[in-house]
């Protein structure tokens, strides 16, 4: 049906983060087409203290969103270890019972459980599954009837467009927020330093292993476990110690440098028309760990930008630039292969 | 059942001649049963030694080794995809899949699951066995309870289960090349600079700790994983294969130590002393197995 595909191209879903029930309501009220959130347990990759939903809160969130025409997705994107799968299978059950519009999965065991027990529950493939090729995506569409894949932030728009032509499911891409430098679902750096595994426990740089230490000259070390991830001068704002955003040195580069990536914020507002044209179904904003105020501001600004683009008007990109809180912005992989 | 010793795929960039010489020595002298060939880290490197794969394979087979080809772990651009297909097109050898794209090519054929595939649990294992998995290598960060559960299930399925016991632990993959970035280059103009570091480029934290190791798009642990002291426990859990990850040290000596350990002819402390001799600059760690930071040393290593 050509009408449907052109309609999809014209009307991408703006998909927004909700770390709390209040953030969910805020995102829906600010114009999100859909919201993604997870339960307060290991089954999602933002398993931070004070974040996420209890099962009853989740069901209430789904009801709130559905009453207002918005969708709610269940993030279930970590990897259960051994036979310890209950947190994950329960999350899938709760999503199905609450009427979630989809579950976002990464693990093959979780996918198999969902496809067998809840064949009507729509499945999306998380970025944590690291499926960036047509063949990897086909594996999940053919085996688990996955309807949408969240692309790793590693492809150019040209490559995304070529990929879209080879697959038979929807594409979702990140457009704004923190850009992890390592391939999602393939990173054990936190586990190496803290013993808490991003894949199995759902946390990158867990707060209980983070500390800041002031030096005599007023500079501040940000430390994870027993490793100094970065040192900030007295007039710099000390950043949270994320291993792939730290400054290190080596024999080839003795001056400390961002060996993996600068602490940038992804913002591809001015490439939105190209992404939509490439056939992307859902535009995803990162930030389940963010405040309601932040969610309101970012969602509202992107709502306006997307609507302006769809109406053929120039989006006001200046407002979006201001959302990056003074951090450097990056277009990540989307613009050029030289980013690699 | 006798525990097998395997030599995992080489993560680092060695020249074709170095690789041919290395595997010739392995073929003749190393007490390993299975050797994994195939580039798993960077598709750009492959053209430099691809033509010598058959020569290496034949040499290993003459030495009585089983040869398995491993696929690339991160597959995105067309060059990556082409390489995965070309490995999967080999019908004479078993293939070890390191990502799901390989399984699309291997549909209807038996296959092995690589340590970079992310098979973390019994649910995933059950499903993969239904698709034809005959052997599974576990993610390096798995704790002992998870390893035990997977080993038990693998044994119920009658398939082999493998854990890395020696060598730098593969910790992360990225689309960006960090060996190139350390020289202010990017992946497309890397000039294969990773060849300068045959065990990887050590990365130091600001508190001067040697921290991680860079190998192109891959990040590894600075420490060398050693589960010498845990071999008996791994065997008791039902782990059937112990994987050594190739390094520039004396891998024949490393293989001998693990063979003797697995057969109960050498004490863990003596084996560990041999590992330290084989890779003289290495620091060792075993934290992942014990559920503490992977960089930590528990028990005998402490």
Interface residues (C-beta under 8 A of the other chain):
Chain A: X79 X80 X81 X82 X83 X84 X85 X107 X108 X109 X110 X111 X112 X113 X129 X130 X131 X132 X133 X134 X135 X136 X138 X139 X140 X142 X143 X152 X154 X155 X159 X181 X182 X183 X185 X186 X187 X188 X189 X191 X192 X193 X194 X195 X197 X199 X200 X221 X225 X226 X227 X228 X229 X230 X231 X244 X246 X247 X248 X249 X250 X251 X252 X253 X256 X259 X260 X261 X333 X337 X338 X339 X340
Chain B: X73 X74 X75 X76 X77 X80 X81 X84 X99 X100 X101 X102 X103 X104 X105 X116 X118 X119 X120 X121 X122 X123 X124 X125 X126 X127 X128 X131 X139 X140 X141 X142 X143 X145 X146 X147 X148 X149 X150 X153 X169 X171 X172 X173 X174 X175 X176 X177 X178 X181 X182 X183 X186 X187 X188 X201 X202 X203 X204 X205 X206 X207 X209 X211 X212 X214 X219 X221 X287 X288 X291 X292 X293 X294 X295 X296
